[in-house]
Amino acid sequence: MARITGIEIVAGLLTLVWLVVAVIFGRGDLTAGAGLASGLIEVVLLAMPVVLIWVVARTVRAIRILRAEAASLQSSLDAIRASQAALAPQDSIEIKPAMVAKLDALVQSRIVAAQGDGAVFSSQRTRTQAAPRQPISPATADTPQPGLALAAPVERPPISVADFIKALNFPQDEHDKEGFRALRRALEDRASERLVRASQDVLTLISQDGIYMDDLQPDHARPEVWRRFAQGERGRAVAGLGGVHDRSCLALAAGRIKKDPVFRDAVHHFLRHFDRTFMDFERNATDADIVALANTRTARAFMLLGRAAGTFD
């Protein structure tokens, strides 16, 4: 049952006052000598003010209810925003998404590898300088040394397509031994090392905005579109490569490119190395290889950042 408010009480009092006034000052012979039509008119004239009083009362009450509901909704929204703002710092510190954990594991693996054998993530020059010196005995001091045979760089075969693709996706977790092996192999290869490091840089930077490649579900372009990109076509002709359509991620990335010069330089550096490396990759890659590369985290970063930077406009 609806609660009686002050509006209904006021409306009732006004109705009572009107009826009293009508009885006191009205005609006393309404039913005595008046005809039926005249009587109906008198009844309508008597009832009309009452109807208007209650219509106004109901309208005022409805307006008050709507205002109260709007105020309650606004307070609820303010409370939700306040709670999200209060929880945001905790989420960014305590809850690490999968990509941050993987990148942390990658950094730890570099440290362990560098401490263990000194050769996994270092250059040939660093390995040569870091090698411990053997003491020179008198017996061997006068012996002619063979000329720089040990200093000659070790020739390694080019990285395989499978290892290159696996390295661009980065290890899945700290137990992904095959992923770390492929990553170390890519970092030892001059042709792929720059792209891998540039990709790691941008993935780390965009994770600061809560953007993670595993959360994206891009539309995948056909291999022939990727081949046209490798052959130098740009703009609308290869717009299908920008398959990321998440508006919030695109807006965050585009806004940071405009405002953050460090981020902008890292993005352009990454896009430039992806362009050059993919041109070499495409020459010997099958369509299946291109599809596999397009599913890596590095390729997704290219789709997102390339579209945010206007590469496909």
C-alpha positions as CSV (number, residue, x, y, z in Angstrom):
1,M,0.0,0.0,0.0
2,A,1.4,3.4,-1.0
3,R,2.4,5.7,1.8
4,I,0.3,8.8,2.3
5,T,2.5,11.9,1.9
6,G,2.0,15.5,2.7
7,I,1.0,16.1,-0.9
8,E,-2.1,13.9,-0.5
9,I,-2.9,15.5,2.8
10,V,-2.8,19.0,1.2
11,A,-4.9,17.8,-1.8
12,G,-7.5,16.3,0.6
13,L,-7.7,19.5,2.6
14,L,-8.1,21.6,-0.6
15,T,-10.8,19.2,-1.8
16,L,-12.7,19.5,1.5
17,V,-12.4,23.3,1.5
18,W,-13.7,23.4,-2.0
19,L,-16.7,21.2,-1.2
20,V,-17.5,23.3,1.9
21,V,-17.4,26.5,-0.1
22,A,-19.5,25.0,-2.9
23,V,-22.2,23.9,-0.4
24,I,-22.2,27.2,1.5
25,F,-22.2,29.5,-1.5
26,G,-23.8,27.2,-4.1
27,R,-27.4,27.1,-5.2
28,G,-29.6,25.3,-2.8
29,D,-32.2,24.3,-5.4
30,L,-29.9,22.3,-7.8
31,T,-32.2,19.3,-7.7
32,A,-35.4,21.1,-7.1
33,G,-36.3,22.9,-10.2
34,A,-33.2,22.4,-12.5
35,G,-33.4,20.2,-15.4
36,L,-31.3,17.1,-16.0
37,A,-28.8,18.9,-18.3
38,S,-28.5,21.8,-15.9
39,G,-27.9,19.4,-13.1
40,L,-25.1,17.6,-14.9
41,I,-23.4,20.9,-15.7
42,E,-23.5,21.8,-12.1
43,V,-22.0,18.5,-11.1
44,V,-19.2,18.8,-13.6
45,L,-18.5,22.4,-12.4
46,L,-18.4,21.0,-8.9
47,A,-16.1,18.1,-9.7
48,M,-13.7,19.8,-12.1
49,P,-11.7,21.6,-9.3
50,V,-11.4,18.4,-7.4
51,V,-10.1,16.5,-10.4
52,L,-7.5,19.3,-11.1
53,I,-6.4,19.3,-7.4
54,W,-5.7,15.6,-7.5
55,V,-4.0,15.6,-10.9
56,V,-1.6,18.3,-9.7
57,A,-1.0,16.4,-6.5
58,R,-0.2,13.2,-8.4
59,T,2.1,15.1,-10.8
60,V,4.0,16.7,-8.0
61,R,4.4,13.4,-6.2
62,A,5.7,11.7,-9.4
63,I,8.2,14.5,-9.9
64,R,9.5,14.1,-6.3
65,I,9.9,10.3,-6.8
66,L,11.8,10.8,-10.0
67,R,14.1,13.3,-8.4
68,A,14.7,11.0,-5.5
69,E,15.6,8.1,-7.8
70,A,17.9,10.3,-9.9
71,A,19.7,11.4,-6.7
72,S,20.0,7.8,-5.5
73,L,21.4,6.7,-8.9
74,Q,23.9,9.5,-8.9
75,S,25.1,8.6,-5.4
76,S,25.5,5.0,-6.4
77,L,27.5,6.0,-9.5
78,D,29.7,8.2,-7.3
79,A,30.3,5.4,-4.9
80,I,31.2,3.0,-7.7
81,R,33.7,5.5,-9.2
82,A,35.2,6.1,-5.7
83,S,35.6,2.4,-5.1
84,Q,37.2,1.8,-8.5
85,A,39.6,4.7,-7.9
86,A,40.5,3.3,-4.5
87,L,41.2,-0.2,-5.9
88,A,43.1,0.9,-9.0
89,P,46.5,1.3,-7.3
90,Q,46.1,-2.0,-5.6
91,D,45.2,-3.8,-8.8
92,S,48.2,-2.4,-10.6
93,I,50.6,-3.5,-7.9
94,E,49.2,-6.8,-6.6
95,I,47.4,-8.3,-9.6
96,K,50.0,-8.9,-12.3
97,P,48.4,-10.1,-15.6
98,A,50.0,-12.9,-17.5
99,M,52.1,-10.8,-19.8
100,V,53.8,-8.9,-17.0
101,A,54.7,-12.2,-15.3
102,K,56.0,-13.6,-18.6
103,L,58.2,-10.5,-19.1
104,D,59.4,-10.7,-15.5
105,A,60.4,-14.3,-16.1
106,L,62.1,-13.3,-19.3
107,V,64.2,-10.7,-17.4
108,Q,65.1,-13.3,-14.7
109,S,66.1,-15.8,-17.3
110,R,68.5,-13.2,-18.8
111,I,70.1,-12.6,-15.4
112,V,70.5,-16.3,-14.7
113,A,71.8,-17.0,-18.2
114,A,74.3,-14.1,-17.9
115,Q,75.5,-15.3,-14.5
116,G,75.6,-19.0,-15.5
117,D,77.5,-19.1,-18.8
118,G,78.0,-15.4,-19.7
119,A,77.1,-16.1,-23.3
120,V,73.3,-16.4,-23.7
121,F,72.4,-12.7,-23.9
122,S,75.7,-11.1,-24.6
123,S,77.5,-10.2,-27.8
124,Q,80.6,-12.0,-29.1
125,R,82.7,-9.0,-28.0
126,T,81.4,-9.2,-24.4
127,R,82.1,-13.0,-24.3
128,T,85.7,-12.4,-25.4
129,Q,86.3,-9.7,-22.9
130,A,84.7,-11.6,-20.0
131,A,86.7,-14.8,-20.6
132,P,89.1,-15.3,-17.6
133,R,92.8,-14.8,-18.4
134,Q,95.1,-17.8,-17.9
135,P,98.4,-17.1,-16.1
136,I,101.3,-17.1,-18.4
137,S,104.0,-19.5,-17.2
138,P,107.7,-18.9,-18.0
139,A,107.7,-22.0,-20.1
140,T,105.1,-20.6,-22.4
141,A,106.0,-16.9,-22.3
142,D,108.5,-17.2,-25.1
143,T,106.4,-19.6,-27.1
144,P,104.9,-17.9,-30.1
145,Q,101.2,-17.7,-29.7
146,P,98.9,-18.8,-32.5
147,G,97.4,-15.7,-34.1
148,L,93.9,-14.9,-32.8
149,A,92.5,-18.3,-33.4
150,L,90.5,-18.2,-30.2
151,A,89.2,-14.7,-30.9
152,A,87.6,-15.6,-34.2
153,P,83.8,-15.3,-34.0
154,V,81.9,-18.5,-34.1
155,E,79.8,-18.7,-37.2
156,R,76.2,-19.8,-36.3
157,P,73.6,-20.9,-38.9
158,P,70.7,-18.5,-39.4
159,I,67.8,-18.9,-37.0
160,S,65.1,-21.3,-38.2
161,V,61.7,-20.0,-39.1
162,A,60.1,-22.0,-36.3
163,D,62.5,-20.6,-33.7
164,F,62.0,-17.1,-35.0
165,I,58.2,-17.3,-34.8
166,K,58.4,-18.8,-31.3
167,A,60.7,-16.1,-30.2
168,L,58.3,-13.3,-31.4
169,N,55.6,-14.9,-29.2
170,F,57.9,-14.9,-26.1
171,P,57.8,-17.7,-23.5
172,Q,54.4,-18.7,-22.2
173,D,55.6,-18.9,-18.6
174,E,58.7,-19.6,-16.5
175,H,58.5,-23.3,-17.4
176,D,58.5,-22.8,-21.1
177,K,62.0,-24.1,-21.8
178,E,61.4,-24.4,-25.5
179,G,60.3,-20.8,-25.6
180,F,63.3,-19.5,-23.7
181,R,65.6,-21.6,-26.0
182,A,64.0,-20.0,-29.0
183,L,64.3,-16.5,-27.4
184,R,68.0,-17.0,-26.6
185,R,68.6,-18.2,-30.2
186,A,66.8,-15.1,-31.6
187,L,68.8,-12.8,-29.4
188,E,72.0,-14.4,-30.7
189,D,70.9,-13.8,-34.3
190,R,71.8,-10.3,-35.6
191,A,68.9,-10.2,-38.0
192,S,66.2,-10.9,-35.4
193,E,67.7,-9.6,-32.2
194,R,66.7,-6.0,-32.8
195,L,63.1,-6.8,-33.5
196,V,62.8,-9.0,-30.4
197,R,64.2,-6.3,-28.2
198,A,62.1,-3.6,-29.8
199,S,59.0,-5.8,-29.3
200,Q,59.9,-6.5,-25.7
201,D,60.2,-2.7,-25.1
202,V,56.8,-1.8,-26.5
203,L,55.1,-4.7,-24.8
204,T,56.4,-3.6,-21.5
205,L,55.4,0.0,-22.1
206,I,51.8,-0.7,-23.2
207,S,51.3,-3.1,-20.3
208,Q,51.6,0.0,-18.1
209,D,48.3,1.1,-19.5
210,G,46.7,-2.3,-18.9
211,I,47.0,-3.5,-22.5
212,Y,48.0,-7.1,-23.0
213,M,48.3,-8.9,-26.3
214,D,46.7,-12.1,-24.9
215,D,43.5,-10.1,-24.4
216,L,43.2,-8.9,-28.0
217,Q,41.2,-10.8,-30.5
218,P,42.2,-9.3,-33.9
219,D,40.8,-10.0,-37.3
220,H,43.5,-11.9,-39.2
221,A,44.4,-10.8,-42.7
222,R,45.1,-13.2,-45.5
223,P,48.8,-14.1,-46.2
224,E,48.6,-12.3,-49.6
225,V,47.9,-9.0,-47.7
226,W,51.0,-9.6,-45.5
227,R,53.0,-10.3,-48.7
228,R,51.8,-7.0,-50.2
229,F,53.0,-5.2,-47.1
230,A,56.4,-6.9,-47.3
231,Q,56.7,-5.8,-51.0
232,G,56.2,-2.2,-50.0
233,E,52.5,-1.4,-50.3
234,R,51.2,0.9,-47.6
235,G,48.0,2.7,-46.6
236,R,44.5,1.4,-47.6
237,A,46.0,-1.4,-49.7
238,V,47.1,-3.2,-46.5
239,A,44.6,-1.8,-44.1
240,G,43.5,-5.4,-43.3
241,L,46.6,-5.8,-41.3
242,G,45.3,-3.4,-38.6
243,G,42.9,-6.1,-37.4
244,V,42.7,-4.8,-33.8
245,H,39.3,-3.1,-33.3
246,D,39.3,-2.6,-29.5
247,R,38.4,1.0,-29.2
248,S,39.7,1.5,-25.7
249,C,43.1,0.0,-26.5
250,L,43.4,2.0,-29.7
251,A,42.5,5.2,-27.9
252,L,45.0,4.6,-25.1
253,A,47.8,3.8,-27.5
254,A,47.1,6.7,-29.8
255,G,46.8,9.1,-26.9
256,R,50.1,8.0,-25.4
257,I,51.8,8.2,-28.8
258,K,50.8,11.9,-29.0
259,K,51.7,12.8,-25.4
260,D,54.6,10.5,-24.4
261,P,57.7,11.1,-26.6
262,V,59.5,8.1,-25.1
263,F,56.6,5.8,-26.0
264,R,56.3,7.4,-29.4
265,D,60.0,6.8,-30.2
266,A,59.8,3.2,-29.0
267,V,56.7,2.6,-31.2
268,H,58.3,4.1,-34.3
269,H,61.5,2.1,-33.6
270,F,59.5,-1.1,-33.2
271,L,57.4,-0.5,-36.4
272,R,60.6,0.3,-38.4
273,H,62.3,-3.0,-37.3
274,F,59.1,-5.0,-37.8
275,D,58.9,-3.6,-41.4
276,R,62.5,-4.5,-42.2
277,T,62.6,-7.9,-40.6
278,F,59.3,-9.0,-42.1
279,M,60.5,-8.1,-45.6
280,D,63.4,-10.5,-45.2
281,F,61.1,-13.1,-43.5
282,E,58.5,-13.1,-46.3
283,R,60.9,-14.0,-49.0
284,N,61.4,-17.6,-47.7
285,A,58.2,-18.0,-45.7
286,T,55.2,-20.1,-46.7
287,D,51.6,-19.0,-46.2
288,A,51.5,-21.2,-43.1
289,D,54.6,-19.5,-41.7
290,I,53.0,-16.1,-42.2
291,V,49.8,-17.2,-40.5
292,A,51.8,-18.5,-37.5
293,L,53.7,-15.2,-37.2
294,A,50.5,-13.2,-37.4
295,N,49.3,-15.0,-34.3
296,T,52.3,-14.0,-32.2
297,R,52.3,-11.3,-29.5
298,T,54.7,-9.2,-31.5
299,A,52.5,-9.3,-34.6
300,R,49.5,-8.3,-32.5
301,A,51.5,-5.4,-31.1
302,F,52.3,-4.4,-34.7
303,M,48.5,-4.5,-35.6
304,L,47.6,-2.4,-32.6
305,L,50.4,0.2,-32.7
306,G,50.5,0.4,-36.5
307,R,46.8,1.3,-36.5
308,A,47.2,3.7,-33.6
309,A,50.1,5.4,-35.4
310,G,48.2,5.7,-38.7
311,T,50.3,3.2,-40.7
312,F,47.2,1.9,-42.4
313,D,45.4,5.2,-43.1
